Every structure is written in C-alpha cells, then in structure tokens.
C-alpha cells in the first residue's frame, strides 16, 4: 500500500466521522455528506486492496455517476433547508 493511499483513506474516514459528529449540532445535511465521505473511503479502500484500478474505464464512470448523484442530493437538500428557514 502506498503512503498516499493511506493518507487518502485517513482523510476520508476523519471527514466522515466529523460530519456524523457535527450533524446533530449544525445541519442534517451533514449526514448525507458523511455518507459521501464513507463512499469515498470505501471506494479508495477497494481500489487499494483489489488488483483492478477502480479509477479507470467503466469503474471511473460508475464512480463519477455516484459522486454526481450525491452532489445533486446535497444541493437539493441545501436548497430545501434554506427555503424552510426563510
């Protein structure tokens, strides 16, 4: 395992834990963002452990599609929360 992969895994895990921890105080949207960071952690871990490169070819397209879905959901939730607060 390369040092960069270990750093990426640690960053995604720490960000996910922080989002889940802060979600009660700040905003429930952080649960979805924490879920995205868990997905990023899992994808990077699978890329590190499997002999297949998950950031090329069809796997990269699947990765980007899931990331876009998360982004759209987070944006929609943010808009809904801002409209309710007004």
N, C-alpha and C positions, 0 to 999 in steps of 0.2 A: 504494500500500500504506500502510495506516495504521500509526502508531507502535506502537499496542497489539498489532497482529498480528505485527509484527517482534519485539516483546518476548516474546509467547507462543511464537513459533517458537524463539527463542533458549532460553527456559526449557525447553521440551520436549526440545530437542536436547542441552542440557547435562545434564539429568536422565538421559536415555537413556545418554549417554556415561559418566556417573558410575556408573550401575547396572551397565553391562557391565564397567567397570573394576574395581568393587568385588566383583563376583560371585565371583571366584576366592578372595578372602580371607574374605568374610563368609558368603555363602549362595548356592546355585544358584538360589534363588527370584528373585534379582535379575535373572537372565536374562529371566524372564517379565515382570517389572516393567519392565525396559528395553525389551522388545518392546512393552509397552503404551505407553510413552512415545514410541517410534518411531511407533506407530499414531497417537497424538495429534498428533505433529509432522506426519505425512503428511496427516491429516485437516484440520488447520489450514492447511497449505500449499495443499491443494487448494481449501479454502474461500476462501483469499486470491486464488488465481490464476484460478479459474473464475468465470464470471458468475452461477452458481447459488449461492444461500445454502444451505450444507450443514448448517446448524443450525436448519432449519425443515422442517416437513412430514415426508414419508416418510424423508428423509435423516436427520433427527434421530432417528427411531425406529430406523433401522439403526445409527446411531452409539451410541445408548444400549444396544441389544442387544449389540453387540460389546463395549462397556465392561462390561456385566454379565457376559458370558462371561469376560472377563479377570479380573474381580473374583472370580468363583466359582473359577476355576482357581487363582488366587493363594491364596485362602483354603484350598482343599483341599490344595495343596502345603505350605502352612504347617502345617496340622494333621498331615499325614504326616511332615514333618520333626520336629515336636515329639514325636510318638509314638515315632519311631525313637530319638530322643535319650534317652528315659526308659528 
